Amino acid sequence: MATLCRELGTSESSVRRDLAALEQAGVLRRVHGGAMAAEARAEVYDYSRHTERAAEEKRGIGRRAAALVEDGTTIILDGGTTVAAMARELLDRSLHVITNSVSIAQVLSASRSVEVTLTGGVLYPRLGVLLGPFCEDMLGQVSADAAIMGIGGVTETGLSNNNTLLVGTEKRMIAAARRVIILADHGKFGRAAMVPLAPLDVVDVMVSDAGLEEKHRRLVRRHGIDLQLA
């Protein structure tokens, strides 16, 4: 534990919280004085499973969100599967993309017009994203025209996601961007994920699908958010 605190430059309580979140996610197993890698299981890496859920809605949201991005701008893309669907629509665009997603970087590597900057950080295997202090420090040193992010849950109390490491990174993305665009299929509304991220007031644009219930549409618009439906 002391080694982790020293290497990460953080408190023991913060390390304990992050280890608990990673253990719950199945990435590691806590032991006396620290943690060890969990036994490899096929279900631990579940990016593909997330991709398959609401796949058609995500493709539609991705196309709609891509149309909101202007050529010549710098955008931050997080590692959500809906954001990855959007990235596939950007291959012919002239953009600078900052991302913590290995999968998105691989998609955009096929483009001759998109410049890609990876954040660095520790690879989180379940989602194929880079997280942790190095990732957050890098995001604290850049600015972007927009941060485009997926999310775990949307409620009246705000945005939330599924562990502290993801939320820490996404807070830095929000702080670095002049505009925040959230991509969320209708299944993300009306439910709170484990860790609060930010109030709805930080969001400029919300892109969802036609299955979004009217009560959730009213919620988004009540907060002055531009709601775009695919």
Secondary structure, DSSP 8 states (H G I E B T S, - for coil): -HHHHHHHT--HHHHHHHHHHHHHHTSEEEETTEEEE----TTT--HHHHHHTTHHHHHHHHHHHHTT--TT-EEEE-S-HHHHHHHTT-TTS-EEEEESBHHHHHHHTT-SSEEEEE---EEETTTTEEESHHHHHHHTT--BSEEEE--SEEETTEEEES-HHHHHHHHHHHHHBSSEEEE--GGGBTB--SEEEE-GGG-SEEEE-TT--HHHHHHHHHTT-EEEE-
